[in-house]
Amino acid sequence: MNLYGSENDLGVDRDGKPVPAKNRVFQNRVAFITGSSRGIGSSIAREFAHCGADVVITNRKRSGSSEAKGKKLCEEISEEGGRAILVNCDISQKKSVKKAISDAKAHFGRLDFLILNAARAPFKPIETLFERELKDLVNTNYLGHIFCIQESIPLLEKTQGKIVFISSLGSRFYNPSYPLGSMKAAMESVVRDCSESLREKKILVNGVCGGLVKTDSFKTMRLYWEGIEQLPDDLFMEPEEIADAVIFLCGPASRGIRGQTLVVDRGLSNSLFYPVLQ
Ligand SMILES: NC(=O)c1ccc[n+]([C@@H]2O[C@H](COP(=O)([O-])OP(=O)(O)OC[C@H]3O[C@@H](n4cnc5c(N)ncnc54)[C@H](OP(=O)(O)O)[C@@H]3O)[C@@H](O)[C@H]2O)c1
């Protein structure tokens, strides 16, 4: 027995072809991942599909480059024998979240995993943010996740589902140009609180606090974080490492973990001290 079950115990797919244990661990389960047409979210979506789940990929803006990337990811997953749909979802708009969850339900009929991955924030000190930027910060990175949780509860309750929030080291360490960190810290508290308030509904809530990944947001972050690129290469993570931790938290082996945010950062935070990098 390993994380995915016995390697010798081969199941079959919808056409009766043998499927290895890893590709069956989430067979007939449905994962909804916010902000998943690119970056870490797309790796999480791919990994769920590799584990046999049906995947709901979401993009924020209609007809932008993210929509094109989302469509490509859906095609890629279906070419590999999986099932994926792309739905539009701006998490900062409750109506949009409601519609996206209802589209997912209409298509797949159930929901097992809600992955709160989407994020967007300016890189500048929090005290310099304009009112509009502050409202966007909170609407997207706090309220947006709560909207997703609220709308998913009726479906997750039926499947004893799981919620995983994607946090970052900004929740614990100071960075002058990272107001998103305060939202991540607030959400880590929400992870703890919802893990208890949703206990009776048998919905498990946890988080993954990831280290540095060279995605689109990193390209902007490095402009504001002098010295960051002097970090040794082996402290930068692959997005798949965060995806693997999410898969672990959604799988049976994590059943004893509740309300926790696991740090998955290759040990970067063991020695992270901002002034050293200035
Ligand atoms: N990169 C890192 O070093 C790092 C480290 C630790 C944790 N994280 C966390 O991991 C997650 C993904 O990061 P990333 O680096 O992959 O980010 P990214 O490349 O900037 O992608 C952000 C994603 O969030 C989506 N998004 C933004 N605003 C949204 C909204 N209002 N509604 C719905 N979706 C929205 C974007 O959608 P569109 O493409 O449609 O705009 C995009 O798919 C974030 O929570 C981030 O804080 C990142």
The ligand as an SDF file (V2000), in Angstrom:
LIG
                    3D

 48 52  0  0  0  0  0  0  0  0999 V2000
    4.4000   32.2460   -7.2280 N   0  0  0  0  0  0  0  0  0  0  0  0
    4.7900   32.1000   -5.9830 C   0  0  0  0  0  0  0  0  0  0  0  0
    5.9810   32.2430   -5.6630 O   0  0  0  0  0  0  0  0  0  0  0  0
    3.8040   31.6810   -4.9240 C   0  0  0  0  0  0  0  0  0  0  0  0
    4.3050   31.1940   -3.7210 C   0  0  0  0  0  0  0  0  0  0  0  0
    3.4140   30.7700   -2.7330 C   0  0  0  0  0  0  0  0  0  0  0  0
    2.0580   30.8520   -2.9400 C   0  0  0  0  0  0  0  0  0  0  0  0
    1.5960   31.3510   -4.1160 N   0  0  0  0  0  0  0  0  0  0  0  0
    0.1410   31.4170   -4.2540 C   0  0  0  0  0  0  0  0  0  0  0  0
   -0.2600   30.4730   -5.2320 O   0  0  0  0  0  0  0  0  0  0  0  0
   -1.4160   30.9390   -5.8960 C   0  0  0  0  0  0  0  0  0  0  0  0
   -1.1520   30.9800   -7.3930 C   0  0  0  0  0  0  0  0  0  0  0  0
   -0.0370   31.8270   -7.6110 O   0  0  0  0  0  0  0  0  0  0  0  0
    0.6270   32.0180   -9.0420 P   0  0  0  0  0  0  0  0  0  0  0  0
    2.0190   32.4700   -8.7850 O   0  0  0  0  0  0  0  0  0  0  0  0
    0.3600   30.8470   -9.9020 O   0  0  0  0  0  0  0  0  0  0  0  0
   -0.2070   33.2840   -9.5300 O   0  0  0  0  0  0  0  0  0  0  0  0
   -0.3940   33.8930  -10.9760 P   0  0  0  0  0  0  0  0  0  0  0  0
    0.5220   33.2600  -11.9480 O   0  0  0  0  0  0  0  0  0  0  0  0
   -0.3660   35.3690  -10.7880 O   0  0  0  0  0  0  0  0  0  0  0  0
   -1.9060   33.4420  -11.2870 O   0  0  0  0  0  0  0  0  0  0  0  0
   -2.9310   33.9440  -10.5040 C   0  0  0  0  0  0  0  0  0  0  0  0
   -4.1960   33.2380  -10.8690 C   0  0  0  0  0  0  0  0  0  0  0  0
   -5.2530   33.8050  -10.0810 O   0  0  0  0  0  0  0  0  0  0  0  0
   -6.3090   34.1710  -10.9450 C   0  0  0  0  0  0  0  0  0  0  0  0
   -7.0740   35.3000  -10.4280 N   0  0  0  0  0  0  0  0  0  0  0  0
   -6.6500   36.5370  -10.0830 C   0  0  0  0  0  0  0  0  0  0  0  0
   -7.6900   37.2920   -9.6660 N   0  0  0  0  0  0  0  0  0  0  0  0
   -8.7900   36.5070   -9.7520 C   0  0  0  0  0  0  0  0  0  0  0  0
  -10.1560   36.7010   -9.4700 C   0  0  0  0  0  0  0  0  0  0  0  0
  -10.6440   37.8640   -9.0200 N   0  0  0  0  0  0  0  0  0  0  0  0
  -11.0020   35.6660   -9.6930 N   0  0  0  0  0  0  0  0  0  0  0  0
  -10.5560   34.4880  -10.1530 C   0  0  0  0  0  0  0  0  0  0  0  0
   -9.2760   34.2420  -10.4440 N   0  0  0  0  0  0  0  0  0  0  0  0
   -8.4040   35.2440  -10.2510 C   0  0  0  0  0  0  0  0  0  0  0  0
   -5.6490   34.5100  -12.2640 C   0  0  0  0  0  0  0  0  0  0  0  0
   -6.6310   34.4110  -13.2670 O   0  0  0  0  0  0  0  0  0  0  0  0
   -6.4780   35.1710  -14.6800 P   0  0  0  0  0  0  0  0  0  0  0  0
   -5.3310   34.5430  -15.3910 O   0  0  0  0  0  0  0  0  0  0  0  0
   -7.7810   34.9160  -15.3540 O   0  0  0  0  0  0  0  0  0  0  0  0
   -6.2130   36.5920  -14.3440 O   0  0  0  0  0  0  0  0  0  0  0  0
   -4.5690   33.4360  -12.3150 C   0  0  0  0  0  0  0  0  0  0  0  0
   -5.0900   32.2290  -12.8200 O   0  0  0  0  0  0  0  0  0  0  0  0
   -1.7260   32.3110   -5.3060 C   0  0  0  0  0  0  0  0  0  0  0  0
   -2.6550   32.1630   -4.2650 O   0  0  0  0  0  0  0  0  0  0  0  0
   -0.3810   32.7530   -4.7520 C   0  0  0  0  0  0  0  0  0  0  0  0
   -0.5020   33.6980   -3.7180 O   0  0  0  0  0  0  0  0  0  0  0  0
    2.4270   31.7550   -5.1230 C   0  0  0  0  0  0  0  0  0  0  0  0
  1  2  1  0
  2  3  2  0
  2  4  1  0
  4  5  1  0
  4 48  2  0
  5  6  2  0
  6  7  1  0
  7  8  2  0
  8  9  1  0
  8 48  1  0
  9 10  1  0
  9 46  1  0
 10 11  1  0
 11 12  1  0
 11 44  1  0
 12 13  1  0
 13 14  1  0
 14 15  2  0
 14 16  1  0
 14 17  1  0
 17 18  1  0
 18 19  2  0
 18 20  1  0
 18 21  1  0
 21 22  1  0
 22 23  1  0
 23 24  1  0
 23 42  1  0
 24 25  1  0
 25 26  1  0
 25 36  1  0
 26 27  1  0
 26 35  1  0
 27 28  2  0
 28 29  1  0
 29 30  1  0
 29 35  2  0
 30 31  1  0
 30 32  2  0
 32 33  1  0
 33 34  2  0
 34 35  1  0
 36 37  1  0
 36 42  1  0
 37 38  1  0
 38 39  2  0
 38 40  1  0
 38 41  1  0
 42 43  1  0
 44 45  1  0
 44 46  1  0
 46 47  1  0
M  CHG  2   8   1  16  -1
M  END
$$$$
